[in-house]
Each structure stands twice: as structure tokens, then as C-alpha cells.
Amino acid sequence: VYRELSRLLLKLYGENLMVTDITPQWITKFKQKLRDRGNGNTAISIRMRCLRHILNLSEDNGTIQANPMTGKSAPKIPQWNKRNIAISERTLSRLLNASKDQVGEVNWYWLQFWKFQYYANGINVVDMLRLKKTDICNGEIRFTRRKTEDEIQIEVIIPITQELSNIISVLGTGKEHIFPFLDNCPARTVEVY
């Protein structure tokens, strides 16, 4: 998202845009440019939150004195267009009970990862991929969420049900990690995730 915002700012403003050039008026005009380009509230909100974070960092390191996106007079970030999308009981049952013959081998393979997330109380994909074999202990998976590990050290504990055990026994082929995707990545790549 940050790279996309960077590319967009370069395209719209060129390389001469400085963090110190960003004012509440600039932000209002930028928001209008996004809307003129066909962006809805959700897309604008995502970009504005990224920009606010960049400005927060700039304020923290002394590049700017105050973040123009904070305070009472700051331009408002549009609300997300929230949609509640739930899977019907029937569809859920079909997904959980699908066989290789029904969905094909490739779809079945990826469906197992979705099922792992489902049975693991909605574990985040990044956290799922970062699970190590050493995180399994006494019939439980124990890990710290990647998203909050720098802020709050909360250990997540997931009991290994029969369904999770079955998935791990079939797809848990990694050397260090349960799932093999990060095993052959350079250490820096794994750290990014």
C-alpha cells in the first residue's frame, strides 16, 4: 500500500514533493484528486491513512513540526464502505467437506490453508505462514501475532483439533516452519513478513 501511494504521489506531483509541502489545504486537494480519478471512500481512506502514518513518522523524527492530518482542524479521512459478507451455512459446509475429486487437486490444496485459518480461529495469513514447528507444544500452537508483536506481547494459543492435526500432517512439510513457504527465503524476507 505504501509503495502504491509512493508511485501515485510521484505520478501526480513528481519528485519535488517534500513532506514539508503537505498542508491541510494540500491534503484536501489530494483527496479531491483521488475522487476525480474514480476512487471511492475505501480507497481514499486507505491512502489517507498511509499518508497520515508517514506524516506521523516525519513528525516523530523532526522533519516536520506538526502533522497536518492530526488535530481538530485536520482534513477528515473518509469512512470505509464496510460490507458484512458472511458465508452461508450451506457454503461453509461445502467448503469444509470438499474432496479433491470435487474441486480439483490445486483448489483442494489451497482450500486446506483456508480451512487451517478457519479451524485456527481466523489466524492471519502472515501469522500462519510464520508458524514454526517449535510453536507446537502439548497439543497447542503458541505464537505472538506479527501485527502486534512490537506493541504488545500477547501469546495466542490455539488448541490443535483433529481437523488442524489432519491439515498439518498433510501440508506441514516445512523444515523450520510448519508450512514450507518461508523455509527457503532469506532471513530479511522472512523478517519483512
C-alpha positions as CSV (number, residue, x, y, z in Angstrom):
1,V,0.0,0.0,0.0
2,Y,2.8,2.4,0.8
3,R,4.6,1.6,-2.5
4,E,1.4,2.2,-4.3
5,L,1.0,5.6,-2.5
6,S,4.6,6.5,-3.3
7,R,4.1,5.7,-7.0
8,L,0.8,7.7,-7.1
9,L,2.4,10.7,-5.4
10,L,5.3,10.6,-7.9
11,K,2.9,10.4,-10.8
12,L,0.8,13.3,-9.6
13,Y,3.4,15.6,-8.1
14,G,6.8,14.5,-9.4
15,E,10.0,14.0,-7.4
16,N,9.9,17.6,-6.0
17,L,7.2,16.9,-3.4
18,M,8.6,17.3,0.1
19,V,6.9,16.3,3.3
20,T,7.1,19.9,4.4
21,D,4.9,20.8,1.4
22,I,2.0,18.9,2.8
23,T,-0.6,21.2,4.4
24,P,-4.2,20.7,5.3
25,Q,-5.1,22.5,2.0
26,W,-2.8,20.2,0.0
27,I,-4.4,17.2,1.7
28,T,-7.9,18.4,0.8
29,K,-6.8,18.9,-2.9
30,F,-5.1,15.5,-2.9
31,K,-8.3,13.9,-1.6
32,Q,-10.3,15.6,-4.4
33,K,-7.7,14.4,-7.0
34,L,-8.2,10.8,-5.7
35,R,-12.0,11.2,-6.0
36,D,-11.7,12.7,-9.5
37,R,-9.6,9.7,-10.5
38,G,-12.6,7.5,-9.6
39,N,-11.5,6.4,-6.1
40,G,-14.3,5.7,-3.6
41,N,-14.2,6.2,0.2
42,T,-12.5,3.0,0.9
43,A,-9.6,3.6,-1.5
44,I,-9.2,7.2,-0.4
45,S,-9.3,6.1,3.3
46,I,-6.5,3.6,2.8
47,R,-4.3,6.1,1.0
48,M,-5.0,8.8,3.6
49,R,-4.2,6.6,6.5
50,C,-0.9,5.6,4.9
51,L,-0.1,9.3,4.3
52,R,-1.0,10.1,7.9
53,H,1.3,7.4,9.1
54,I,4.2,8.8,7.0
55,L,3.5,12.3,8.4
56,N,3.4,10.8,12.0
57,L,6.9,9.3,11.4
58,S,8.1,12.7,9.9
59,E,6.8,14.5,13.0
60,D,8.5,11.9,15.3
61,N,11.9,12.3,13.6
62,G,11.7,16.1,13.5
63,T,11.3,16.6,9.7
64,I,8.0,18.5,10.3
65,Q,6.9,20.3,13.4
66,A,3.3,19.1,13.4
67,N,1.3,16.5,11.4
68,P,-1.3,18.4,9.3
69,M,-3.5,15.3,9.4
70,T,-4.0,15.4,13.2
71,G,-5.8,17.9,15.4
72,K,-9.3,19.5,15.3
73,S,-8.7,21.4,12.0
74,A,-7.2,18.4,10.1
75,P,-9.0,17.2,7.0
76,K,-11.2,14.2,7.7
77,I,-10.4,10.8,6.4
78,P,-13.4,9.3,4.7
79,Q,-15.1,6.3,6.4
80,W,-14.6,2.9,4.8
81,N,-17.5,1.4,2.9
82,K,-18.0,-1.5,5.3
83,R,-19.6,-4.6,3.9
84,N,-20.6,-7.5,6.0
85,I,-20.1,-10.6,3.9
86,A,-20.8,-13.9,5.6
87,I,-20.6,-17.4,4.1
88,S,-23.9,-19.2,4.3
89,E,-24.0,-22.4,6.4
90,R,-24.5,-24.4,3.3
91,T,-21.5,-22.9,1.5
92,L,-19.4,-23.3,4.7
93,S,-20.3,-27.0,4.9
94,R,-19.5,-27.5,1.2
95,L,-16.1,-25.9,1.7
96,L,-15.2,-27.8,4.8
97,N,-16.2,-31.1,3.3
98,A,-14.9,-30.7,-0.3
99,S,-12.9,-33.5,-1.7
100,K,-10.1,-33.4,-4.3
101,D,-12.4,-35.0,-6.8
102,Q,-15.0,-32.3,-6.3
103,V,-12.7,-29.2,-6.5
104,G,-9.6,-30.5,-8.2
105,E,-6.2,-31.0,-6.7
106,V,-4.9,-27.5,-7.0
107,N,-8.0,-25.9,-5.5
108,W,-8.1,-28.6,-2.8
109,Y,-4.5,-27.8,-1.8
110,W,-5.2,-24.0,-1.3
111,L,-8.6,-24.8,0.3
112,Q,-6.7,-26.6,3.1
113,F,-4.9,-23.4,4.0
114,W,-8.2,-21.6,4.2
115,K,-9.6,-24.4,6.4
116,F,-6.5,-24.1,8.6
117,Q,-7.3,-20.4,9.1
118,Y,-10.9,-21.3,9.8
119,Y,-10.1,-24.0,12.4
120,A,-7.4,-21.9,13.9
121,N,-9.9,-19.2,14.9
122,G,-9.2,-17.0,11.9
123,I,-5.4,-16.8,12.1
124,N,-3.9,-14.1,10.0
125,V,-2.2,-15.4,6.8
126,V,1.2,-13.8,7.8
127,D,1.0,-15.5,11.3
128,M,0.0,-18.8,9.7
129,L,3.0,-18.7,7.3
130,R,5.4,-17.7,10.1
131,L,4.3,-20.6,12.4
132,K,7.3,-22.8,13.3
133,K,7.3,-26.4,14.2
134,T,8.7,-25.3,17.6
135,D,5.4,-23.4,18.1
136,I,3.6,-26.7,18.6
137,C,3.7,-27.9,22.2
138,N,1.4,-30.1,24.2
139,G,-1.3,-30.2,21.7
140,E,-1.4,-26.5,21.1
141,I,0.0,-23.9,18.8
142,R,1.5,-20.9,20.6
143,F,2.8,-17.8,18.9
144,T,2.8,-14.0,19.1
145,R,0.9,-12.1,16.5
146,R,3.1,-10.4,14.0
147,K,0.9,-7.3,13.7
148,T,1.1,-6.5,17.4
149,E,4.5,-8.1,18.4
150,D,6.2,-4.7,18.6
151,E,3.5,-3.1,20.7
152,I,2.0,-5.8,23.0
153,Q,3.4,-9.3,23.5
154,I,0.3,-11.3,23.6
155,E,0.7,-15.1,23.2
156,V,-2.0,-16.6,21.1
157,I,-2.9,-20.2,22.0
158,I,-4.7,-22.4,19.5
159,P,-5.7,-26.0,20.6
160,I,-4.8,-28.5,17.9
161,T,-8.1,-30.1,16.9
162,Q,-8.4,-33.2,14.8
163,E,-9.1,-31.0,11.7
164,L,-5.9,-28.9,12.3
165,S,-3.9,-32.1,13.0
166,N,-5.0,-33.6,9.7
167,I,-4.1,-30.5,7.8
168,I,-0.7,-30.2,9.4
169,S,0.0,-33.9,8.7
170,V,-0.7,-33.4,5.0
171,L,0.7,-29.9,4.4
172,G,3.1,-29.3,7.3
173,T,6.1,-30.2,5.2
174,G,8.4,-27.3,6.1
175,K,11.8,-27.8,7.7
176,E,11.7,-25.0,10.2
177,H,8.2,-23.6,9.6
178,I,5.1,-25.7,9.7
179,F,4.3,-24.7,6.1
180,P,7.2,-24.7,3.7
181,F,6.7,-21.3,2.1
182,L,9.3,-19.3,4.2
183,D,11.8,-22.0,4.8
184,N,14.0,-21.1,1.7
185,C,13.6,-17.4,2.0
186,P,16.5,-15.2,3.0
187,A,16.2,-14.1,6.7
188,R,15.5,-10.5,5.7
189,T,12.5,-11.5,3.6
190,V,11.0,-13.5,6.5
191,E,11.6,-10.6,8.8
192,V,9.5,-8.3,6.5
193,Y,6.6,-10.7,6.9
